[in-house]
């Protein structure tokens, strides 16, 4: 599943994949794979991405297709 939320947040800040990668200590390829939904980042990398993009974890990584009732 593509992560368009990260791409959109990055674009809102006029930030390239390369710039985001440098800020979070990853490679541009890793950022591209995350955005393409082909790589599941560690929680540490998720947090670093959120900090760099000024977002919360839920903003970028929560999948709205999950039904809250499934968790109760």
Secondary structure in CASP SS format (residue, H / E / C, confidence):
PFRMAT SS
TARGET T0000
AUTHOR 0000-0000-0000
METHOD secondary structure of the structure
MODEL  1
X C 1.00
X C 1.00
X C 1.00
X H 1.00
X H 1.00
X H 1.00
X H 1.00
X H 1.00
X H 1.00
X H 1.00
X H 1.00
X H 1.00
X C 1.00
X C 1.00
X C 1.00
X C 1.00
X H 1.00
X H 1.00
X H 1.00
X H 1.00
X H 1.00
X H 1.00
X H 1.00
X H 1.00
X C 1.00
X C 1.00
X C 1.00
X H 1.00
X H 1.00
X H 1.00
X H 1.00
X H 1.00
X H 1.00
X H 1.00
X H 1.00
X C 1.00
X C 1.00
X C 1.00
X C 1.00
X C 1.00
X C 1.00
X C 1.00
X H 1.00
X H 1.00
X H 1.00
X H 1.00
X H 1.00
X H 1.00
X H 1.00
X H 1.00
X H 1.00
X H 1.00
X H 1.00
X C 1.00
X C 1.00
X C 1.00
X H 1.00
X H 1.00
X H 1.00
X H 1.00
X H 1.00
X C 1.00
X C 1.00
X C 1.00
X C 1.00
X C 1.00
X C 1.00
X H 1.00
X H 1.00
X H 1.00
X H 1.00
X C 1.00
END
